[in-house]
């Protein structure tokens, strides 16, 4: 009986050894899980999309873009408030795309701010636009090549921005814009556009502009690109943003870049 028990113990020990060896062999031949190495951040990029508010057509494309975007919404349109609410719900930053007077003779949006307006009229337009558009973090100029050159007009706008703690994004449609100097003078949070992305609605052109944006970001550590609520623009962004992230570009809101 004692001899039989010794055989049982020996068999039990051998069984454990065999099992352990099997586990060790399986561990050796099993494919290793890839260790995800954090990508070093090369530069920060904010992408702004102008002219939301005309319709809801391109909302479905945003379901496939999981990166920060700053959405510039025109006031006083049928879809201005609904689109702002929907974009905010999806986690995007909202700014007011304020119609301002251009030099060119374009068709103007309702209540475009003109250089001929007095201070009270400009404030009234701003009050109405901001009251009707929720979640606004800042303002950018829609057109405005003439208005952004006019210090009287811009000082009235910047005084309101300072009072409301909003930033100004200069689309820089005029090289003579007084925005930068006035922002320093009035101590208003400010930034400016670096690259327009979609002046031509062509995929290869847009990709070329995004390459310019990346170069600008690499040189200065940050950059702001402005596109529009257009199907082709959103499709290109959906395609290139994941790759840009892998290359080390971090997408942020404009509010993260204003000074």
C-alpha positions in Angstrom: 0.0 0.0 0.0 2.8 2.4 0.9 4.6 1.6 -2.3 1.3 2.2 -4.3 0.9 5.6 -2.6 4.5 6.6 -3.6 3.6 5.8 -7.2 0.5 8.0 -6.9 2.5 11.0 -5.6 5.1 10.5 -8.3 2.5 10.5 -11.0 0.8 13.6 -9.5 4.1 15.5 -9.5 4.9 14.4 -13.0 1.4 15.5 -14.1 2.0 19.0 -12.6 5.4 19.3 -14.3 3.9 18.3 -17.7 1.1 20.9 -17.3 3.5 23.7 -16.4 5.8 22.8 -19.3 2.8 22.9 -21.6 1.8 26.4 -20.3 5.3 27.6 -20.8 5.5 26.3 -24.4 2.2 27.8 -25.3 3.3 31.2 -23.9 6.5 31.0 -26.0 4.7 30.3 -29.3 1.7 32.6 -28.8 1.7 35.9 -30.7 2.7 38.8 -28.5 0.2 41.6 -28.0 1.5 44.8 -29.6 2.5 47.3 -27.1 1.1 50.7 -28.1 3.9 53.3 -27.8 2.6 56.8 -27.2 3.2 59.1 -30.2 5.3 62.1 -29.5 3.3 65.3 -30.1 5.0 67.3 -32.9 2.5 70.2 -33.1 -1.0 71.3 -32.4 -3.5 71.9 -35.1 -7.0 73.5 -34.9 -9.3 73.1 -37.8 -12.2 75.5 -38.3 -15.2 74.8 -40.5 -17.1 78.0 -41.6 -20.6 78.7 -42.9 -22.8 76.3 -40.8 -26.4 77.3 -40.7 -27.6 77.0 -44.3 -28.8 73.4 -43.9 -28.2 70.1 -42.1 -26.9 68.2 -45.1 -23.4 67.2 -43.9 -24.2 66.3 -40.3 -24.0 62.5 -41.2 -20.3 62.9 -42.2 -19.4 64.2 -38.8 -20.4 60.9 -37.2 -17.1 59.5 -38.6 -14.9 62.3 -37.4 -13.9 61.8 -33.7 -11.5 64.7 -33.4 -11.9 68.3 -32.1 -13.3 70.7 -34.6 -14.3 74.3 -34.2 -17.5 75.1 -36.0 -18.2 78.6 -37.2 -22.0 79.2 -37.4 -23.6 82.0 -39.3 -26.4 83.9 -37.4 -30.0 84.5 -38.4 -30.4 81.5 -40.7 -33.1 78.9 -40.5 -30.7 76.3 -39.2 -28.4 78.4 -37.2 -29.6 77.5 -33.7 -30.5 73.8 -34.5 -27.1 73.2 -36.0 -25.3 74.9 -33.1 -27.1 72.7 -30.6 -26.4 69.6 -32.6 -22.8 70.3 -33.1 -22.3 71.2 -29.4 -24.1 67.9 -28.5 -21.4 66.1 -30.6 -18.6 67.7 -28.7 -17.5 70.4 -31.1 -16.6 74.0 -30.2 -19.0 76.7 -31.4 -18.1 80.2 -32.6 -20.2 82.9 -34.1 -19.3 83.5 -37.8 -20.1 87.2 -37.8 -21.0 88.7 -41.2 -18.8 91.8 -41.7 -18.5 94.2 -44.6 -16.1 93.2 -47.5 -14.5 95.5 -50.1 -16.0 93.3 -52.8 -19.6 93.7 -53.9 -20.9 90.3 -52.7 -24.4 89.6 -51.6 -24.4 90.3 -47.9 -25.9 88.3 -45.2 -28.7 89.7 -43.1 -27.4 92.2 -40.5 -23.9 92.3 -41.8 -21.8 94.8 -39.8 -20.9 97.8 -41.9 -18.2 100.4 -41.3 -20.9 103.1 -41.7 -22.8 101.8 -38.6 -22.6 103.6 -35.3 -21.5 101.9 -32.1 -25.0 101.3 -30.8 -26.1 99.5 -34.0 -23.1 97.2 -34.0 -23.7 96.3 -30.3 -27.4 95.7 -31.1 -26.4 93.2 -33.9 -23.9 91.4 -31.7 -26.4 91.2 -28.8 -29.0 89.7 -31.1 -26.7 87.2 -32.8 -25.1 86.0 -29.5 -28.5 85.7 -27.8 -29.8 83.5 -30.6 -26.8 81.3 -30.9 -26.0 79.0 -27.9 -22.6 77.7 -26.6 -20.5 80.3 -28.4 -16.9 80.5 -27.2 -15.7 83.1 -29.7 -16.3 85.0 -32.9 -14.7 84.9 -36.4 -15.3 87.2 -39.3 -17.4 86.1 -42.3 -16.0 88.1 -45.2 -15.0 91.4 -43.6 -12.0 92.6 -45.7 -13.2 96.2 -45.2 -14.5 95.9 -41.7 -11.4 94.2 -40.2 -9.3 97.1 -41.6 -11.5 99.7 -39.8 -10.3 100.5 -36.3 -13.5 102.1 -35.2 -15.7 99.1 -36.1 -13.2 96.6 -34.7 -12.8 98.5 -31.4 -16.5 98.3 -30.8 -16.5 94.6 -31.5 -13.5 94.0 -29.4 -14.9 95.9 -26.5 -17.9 93.6 -26.5 -15.7 90.5 -26.8 -13.7 91.6 -23.8 -16.9 92.2 -21.8 -18.2 88.8 -22.7 -14.9 86.9 -22.3 -15.0 85.7 -25.9 -12.1 85.3 -28.3 -11.7 86.6 -31.8 -10.4 84.4 -34.7 -9.3 86.6 -37.6 -9.9 84.8 -40.8 -7.3 87.2 -42.2 -9.2 88.0 -45.4 -7.2 91.3 -45.5 -3.5 91.7 -44.9 -4.4 95.2 -43.5 -6.5 93.8 -40.7 -6.1 95.7 -37.4 -7.2 92.6 -35.4 -3.8 91.6 -33.9 -2.8 95.1 -32.8 -6.2 95.9 -31.4 -6.4 92.6 -29.5 -3.1 93.4 -27.8 -4.4 96.9 -27.0 -7.7 95.8 -25.6 -6.3 92.5 -24.1 -8.7 90.3 -26.0 -8.0 86.6 -26.6 -7.0 86.4 -30.2 -5.7 84.1 -33.0 -5.6 84.1 -36.7 -5.9 81.8 -39.7 -2.8 80.3 -41.1 -4.1 78.3 -44.1 -7.4 78.3 -46.1 -8.1 74.6 -46.9 -10.7 74.6 -49.6 -10.7 77.7 -51.7 -11.0 75.1 -54.5 -13.4 72.2 -54.0 -11.0 69.6 -55.3 -9.7 66.7 -53.2 -6.0 67.0 -54.3 -6.0 70.7 -53.7 -7.4 70.3 -50.2 -4.8 67.7 -49.4 -2.1 70.0 -50.7 -3.4 72.8 -48.4 -3.4 70.4 -45.4 0.2 69.6 -46.2 0.9 73.3 -46.0 -0.9 73.4 -42.7 1.2 70.6 -41.3 4.4 72.4 -42.4 3.2 75.6 -40.7 2.4 73.7 -37.5 5.9 72.0 -37.5 7.6 75.4 -37.9 5.6 77.2 -35.2 4.4 74.4 -33.0 0.8 75.2 -33.9 -1.4 76.2 -36.8 -5.0 77.0 -37.6 -6.7 75.9 -40.9 -10.1 77.1 -42.1 -12.4 75.1 -44.3 -16.1 75.1 -44.9 -19.2 73.1 -44.4 -18.7 71.2 -47.6 -19.0 67.5 -48.4 -15.6 67.2 -50.1 -13.8 69.0 -47.2 -15.4 66.7 -44.6 -14.6 63.6 -46.6 -10.9 64.6 -46.9 -10.7 65.4 -43.2 -12.2 62.0 -42.3 -9.5 60.4 -44.4 -6.4 62.3 -43.3 -7.0 63.2 -39.7 -6.3 59.6 -38.3 -3.0 59.5 -40.2 -2.0 63.0 -39.1 -2.6 61.9 -35.5 -0.3 58.9 -36.0 2.3 61.3 -37.4 2.2 63.3 -34.1 -0.2 66.1 -34.8 -2.6 66.8 -32.0 -6.0 68.3 -32.9 -7.3 71.0 -30.6 -10.0 73.6 -30.5 -9.2 77.2 -31.4 -9.8 78.2 -27.7 -6.7 76.1 -26.9 -4.6 78.2 -29.2 -5.8 81.8 -28.5 -3.5 84.2 -26.7 
